[in-house]
Amino acid sequence: RPPPAKPAKLVKQRTTSNAPISGPLHTPITVAPTKHTAIQPGSGWSQRPHAPTHPNAPATNAIAAIPSIPERIRDTVSRASLKYLDSRTTEALKHDAARQHTAMSLLSSSDQASETKYASPSYMRKRRAGSAAAAAAHKRALMTSPYKRYHDGSWIRPYWRAFSLIVTLWMPNVVLNKLLKKETAETRQAWREKIALCLIIVLITALTALISFGLSSMFCHPVEPISLQLLSEKHGANSTTQRLTVVRGRIYNVSNRSDAARLNLTPANYGHDSSRMFAPFPEESRKCSRWPKGKSSRNCYSVFGESPQCASSEEAWNTLKRIRTNKWVVYQWNDVLRKDNVDKLFVYNEHVFSLKPYLASIGTEGDFDEYFGRDLTETLRGLVGTDATIAVSRDERLQRLVPCWESQLRLGRIEGSTVGCVITSSITISVTVILNVMILIKLICAVLFDWAFSIQLTKITKHFTRGSSKRVPHVLITITCYDENEDTLRATLDSVAMTNYASSRKIMFIIADGEVEASGEGEEGRTTPQILRSLVVRANPLEPIIALPYIAIGEGPREFNAAEVIPGSYISLNGIHVPCILIVKVGTKRERDSDFPKAGNRGKRDSQLIILQWLRNVLMNDHLTPLEFELCRSATQLTKINPDQFEYLLMVDADTSIDTECIPRLVAAMERDPGIMGLCGETRIANKRDSWVTRIQVYEYYISHHLSKAFESLWGGVTCLPGCCSMYRVFSRKTTTGSIVPLLVAPEVIAAYSSNDTYTLHQKNLLLLGEDRYLTTVLLRAFPKRKLIYVPRAICRTTVPDKFSVLVSQRRRWINSTIHNLLELIL
């Protein structure tokens, strides 16, 4: 391409007349006067001393002449906000201007050594030091401004780094470096954070499993109902299965004859209570200090009387411990509550006790003081036929008698659930009820919004349609492309062009993310930018196309990039002409000359930031790069308006087709509620019949929109505006003064979304895995009182993965992005 003529040195002027915007290589453009615009008619962006029209032009005044805050914006912000904006203008933007000068010098240089110099380690160290100084200045301005609550959460990073280091102390840096090839501090820190996150996930999963299943096994021990009658019938002397006996309510297995002989048990003991033959275990009887007169803890004392044979040796106790089971003799509540309670039964802590031997000893011996005590006799009589658990827990004197009851008076356990079973059942029922109530409330709110509120919100008026003479807002439509083929691109562009919205009020910005070969059959050897160049009808075919520099998102040499701007129009299948601007990211000169694979590719977020930073600079009367200047010139030439009049920005993916009523309904919702700063439509699957993988995603897409997003919309806080089709409010205009409040292009939003600090795993998941969700998160943090809404009747159709491996990779990125963005909102 022949180099263009050097631009003339012009003087910046501002007039209110219909003066044409002119400059070398540019055709005259007539701009109609407007009331509130960022750049007044006739000012001419090429007349700015810091924005040369060609990358070869020297940027001698790149740092000088920092513009002041426009008066129309000063009316809408406080003094603290002005302090933030002024500090951002005077400190951080000076650094940005210097970086722009470096980028232009690099991209326009034909000397290979010059590029090698900028890519050298020494230069990179100096550049990082300068970036760190500018970042520190920006942080000081940010923390002293009213936007400090929108800081990126750096206060928690030291704690998180310390936690990740503590839980991975078992893996030293030497091992990570040698075995796992984690040679840099960033990669080692990312590995430690990943292990810490996995540990947290495992702990949460274990806690959930414990609440769901572990509580029952730990605290709920069901009692098998075995009565003395059943024990005598099935496990007596004539039993062919097991022979059992009972000692103080617990069941013992005496099927082994050697064990029975060792305990001196006869067939008459099988299936019956043998408590009178065995003294209580020492660890139990030692806790009781009150025994009948002439008795001790080594006596065989039970409800069923005494036996001349009393086993109180260590051998007997060890044998009993070895053959005892976890089963108990179970009594029914009718046995305890009946009036003719001969055995004087009462219940304490799920165990059944009998006062019969105690009352019998009182009648025969009359020694009240050396036994349970005269003062407690009447109290004990009152416990008969009741559940004494609460009464005993309130009386310390009765609590001291519990070990004596367990050694002398216990018969078995009461029927029904234990306390542990009741508690675990209550927890399970409570959690189930809470979850069901939450789901029901979510469903009701979603249905109310979907069937009632959204219909009135998105009602289309006639003046939104094509050919209307009334005021229709201008919509800027960005279509980000990567490796789409011609059929996919035509389907997307046709759907945008054929929407029932005035063609004069919309303009398409088609952004090709690098020289990437198109996918699909029949596209061998063709790149997506080549296809787009063939689809766009150029406005001025004789005008040379220049690769204009800009600062991209990347590290090292990838931080510099260049893009071509091709203004023109797109003609749909039914002959509708829609103005469009094709932006092709072609990469640096080094990338273009060396056949670098995917030259110019910097990612979708970089493509979006080209438009967002351009609108920010135009709206706030800020510096323009050569690329942004060319965008201003082209947009004004095609739409006959200044770029600061684009009120709404619609973001569409290149593999998405929108419905004919999509844009009118989105704009109608924006116009009816000025508090909305962003909204999305319903995304449906275009290729749902391709494979079983696409079919299983239909239900998920439907539920995520009509349930999740509808519920969030009722409260104005949709947590994710999908990138396939979402509309944002660029600025909000006050009806009283006509002043402008930047929203999507607010300084704090652009600063957070354009961040390139990916030194931790959390930042990588935020910035690299889910750009659309992170943009939504930034907006919610910056403007918590404004709304993000879902519009059910604005329909778009997108292509989803048709292979399971691709689906798993996609959902892995989405899940990581969702978790980290929710953490960002919470913290």
Disulfide bonds with the S-S distance in Angstrom:
Cys220-Cys421 1.78
Cys288-Cys404 1.91
Cys300-Cys310 1.89
